[in-house]
Amino acid sequence: AGKGLKALNILTTKLKHFKMKPGTVCQLFDAFVGATLNYSCEVWGASKSKEIERIHLKFCKQLLYVKKSTSNMAVYGELGRYPLFINRYTRMIKYWCKILQSDNLIISILYKELVALIGVKSGRNWALDIKTLLDNYGFSYVWTNPNAINLNTFPTLFKQQVLDVFLQSWNTTVHNASSLHLYKNFKLTCLYEKYLNVLPTKYRIALSRLRLASHNLKIETGRYSQNRIERQHRICTLCNKGEIEDEYHFMIICEAYQNLRNVYINPYYYTKPSVYKFMELMKTENSAKLTKLGKFTYEAFALRISML
């Protein structure tokens, strides 16, 4: 983890001098930092390792320029990324499949010794870690009878199962997170968002912060324990609507931003406003609409700061 953090700091320092799309930066992270963090994980990678994932999430949040307290699952979803343990688990299973097919006598004997110790001697060993992984993801029968499957293709099947379990957890967490009360309605899949590649940096940052509830609207600041306000009292102070200042109100309703809205937002979305139309706007993949949406968000945030 220490070497991985050092690699992350080097990568971050280097990238400050280049303007790269977030997708490209993610590829560099996987090749440079991720490879360091998961080095030789075929042997030790059975743990989810919060320390390693903390480095991964630090990178993701720095890339999106959102708060440290931003929902981890929302950050994964926005970038279309998965926890690093998924790759480690898959590499362990792939290595196990190679050992089962190996002609190396020493490796075969050592593996059989580890298997023989399961249930006889207390404590963990590598074979027990493999068995636990298979059991946890519904493949106990593979441990019992590995000859019944194709060992060359099984790692792919195993990885898909681990991904499916994570995506189920992702959906549940995003749906139940109080800070993502609108996000969960327009972010339906854990896939990389198009606007991250379309928008210039300052507009991309503004839109990321709005989408991920990493902003200073009352709906978010009212959650802070030090100055906590009940949700129904987190009212916008910049207009006379008497409504909660959330992302929908900010984007579609608030009169303070109407001039900007007239410039950047299609009247369809605010003439007869509805949450459904807001969701439709936030889900758009049209490059022109995304550019205007980013500009509106950036300028509206700046205007809000000047008015408070």
N, C-alpha and C positions, 0 to 999 in steps of 0.2 A: 504494500500500500504506500509506503514511503517513497519508493522509486517511482510508482505511478503518479503520485502527487507532484513529484519533481518534474516528471515528464509533462504533466498537465501544465505546470507553470511555464515551462520552456515553450510549449506549444502556444499558450495564450500570449506570451510575450512576442513570439515571432509573428503571430497572426494580426497583431495590432498594426503592423505595417502594410498589410494587404487587405484588399476588399474582396472577400470571398463569400459565396452564397453559403448559408447554413448547412445545406446538404453536403457540400464539398468539405466543410470544416468537420462535419460528423465522420466522413470517410477518413480524414486525416487522424481524428481521434482514435478510431478503431484500429488504424494501421500503426499508430505511434504510441498512444497511451494505453489503449485497450490491450494491445499485444503485450505490453509490459505488465499490466495488472493481472492478466490471465496466463502469464508464462508458466509452462509446465503444469497447468491446471488438471491435466489428465490424472495426476497423482493426488493432488490435494483439493480439487475443486468441488467437493460435495457440499460445502457450506455456502449459504447465500451471501455471507460476508458483508455485513453492514458497512464496514470500513471502506471496502472497495466500491460499493454502490454509492457511498457518500461522495466519493471523488467523481464518479460518473454523473451524479445529479448536480454536483457543483458546476461541472462543465456545461451541462444542459441549461441550467438557469443563467449562467453567464452568457451563453450563446443567445438566449432569448431576452436578456437584460430584465429579468423579473426578480422579485423579492425572494429571499431565501425561504420565506414561509409559504411560498406558492405551492399549491398541491403537486406532489410528486407525480401522481398519476396523470394530471393534466399536462405536465411538462413532457412526460413520455408520449402522451397522445398527440401533442402538437407537433413533435418532431418525428413521430412514427418510430420511436425507439423502444427497446425492451431492456429489462434489467440484464446485466452482464452474466448473471448466474445461469441464464438459459444456454448461453454458448458454452459455459464451463461444463454443465451437466451433459450436454450433447457430446462434447469432446471426451468426457470420461467414458460414456457408453460406447463411443466409437473405438476408443482404445481397448475397452473390454472385449468388443467384438473381434478386434485384431488378435488379442491374446488367445481367445478361444480357437482361432484359426492358425495360430502360430506353430511352426515346426521346431521352434527353439525348445529343447528339452529342459533347460534350466528355468526358463520363464514358465513353462507348463508346470513344473514341479513346485515352484514358489507359489504360483496361483492356487494349486490344489492344497497346499499347506495352509494358505490363508482361508480358503473355503472350509477346511476341516476345523479351523479354530472357531468358526461361528457357532455360537451356542455352547461351546465348551469352555472357552476362556473369556472372561469379562473384558470389556473395553472394545474400542473401535479398531477396525483394520480396513484396508482398501476394498477387499471383497465384500465386507459387510456394508460399506458405503454404496457399492454398486447395487447390492440386493435391496437396500433401503430406497434408492432412487427408483428402481423398477417397481417396488411395492407401492411407493407413494403415487406413481403415475399410472397404476393399473396394469402393470406388466409382470405381475408375479409369476405368471405361467411361463414367461420367457426365461426367468431365472431357473425355474424347475426343469424346463426342457428347452434349452437354447437350440437344439437341433431341429425343432419344429418350425423355425423361422429362417428367413434369408438374412444372415448376419451382415451382408453387404448393404442391404437397404434398410435394415432396422433402425440405424441412427437417425435417418430422415423421419421415419415414423415416430420415433421417440421425441424428436425435437418438435414436431407438429403438436404432439400431445401436451408437451410442456408449454408451448405457445398458447394453446387453447385454454389451458388452466389459467395462465396469466391474463389472457384477454377477458375471461369471465370475471376474474378479480378486478380488472381494470374497469369493466362496465359497472360492476356493483359499487366500487369505490366512488367513481365519478357521479353515479346516480344519487348516492347518499350524501355526498359532500355538500354542506350548507353553503360554502363559499362559491359553489359551481351551480347555483340554482338555475341559471340561464345557459351556461356552457353545455350542460348535459343534454340540452335540447337541440343544439346545432352541431355538436361534436359527437357524431355517432360511431366513428371508427377510429382506431389507433393508427392513423396514417399521416404521413408527412403533409403539411398544409402548403398549398400552392403559393399563397401570398408570401411565404418566406423567401421564395426565389424571385418573385415579381417585384416586390417593393424595395426602394432604396432604404438604407439602414434606419434613418430616423423615423420614417413612416412605418417600417416593419416593427420597430421597437414599440411605437405607440399602439399599434393594433394588437401586438402580442400581449401587452400589459392590459389592454381593455378586455380581450378575450379570456385571459387567464385570471382575471380578478386581482391583478397585481397593480392596483391604482389607488387613488385617494378619494374616490367617490364615497359618499356617506354609507352606502351599502356595505363597503369594505371596512372603512375606518371605524364604523360603529360596532364592529365585531371585536375590536381590541379590548382586552380585559381592563386596561387602565381607564379607558373612557367608554366603556361598553354602553350601548344604547339599544333598547329593544327594537327589533327589525321595523316595526310599524312606525317608529319615531325617527327613522333615518331619512328625514325629509330634505328635499332639495331647497337650498336657500337662495338660489339664483333666479327662481321664477315663482309665480303665484299659483302653480298648479296644485300644490299640497301633496305631491306624490313622492314616493320613495326614490331617492337618487341612485338608481341602479343603471346598468349598462343600457337597458332598453330606454329608460327615460333620457339618459344622456344622448343617445344616438338619434332617437326619433321624436321625442316629446318636448324637451326643455326649450323654452322660448329664447333663452340666452344665446343659443347657437343657431337660431333660425336663418340668419344671413349666410352663415357657412353652409348650412343644410341646403339652402336654395342653390348654392354654387356646386356642391359636390354630390348631393343625394337626389336620386330620382324622386319626383313628387309622389309617385305611386306608393312609396314606403311611408310617407308622413302625412299625406292628405287625409286619408282615413286610416290612421295608425292602428296596428295590432301587433301582438307578440308574434303571431304567425309570420307577418311580413318582416319583422325584425330577424327572425330565425332564417327566413329565406335570404335576406341580405347577407347575414353572417356566413351562410353556407356557400355563397357564390364563388365560382372559380373563374369568372370572367375577368380577364386581366385589366380591362379598362375600369370596371366597377371596383376591383380591388385597389387600384391606384387611387381612385377618388375616395374610397373608404379610408385608406391609410392617411391621405392628406387631411380629410375631415377630422379624423381622430387626433392627429398630431396638432392641428391648429386649434381644435376645440379644447384639448387639454391645456394648451398654452393660454387660451383666452380665459379658461376657468381660473387658472393661477392668478392672472392679472386682475380678476374681478373679486377674488376673495380677500 
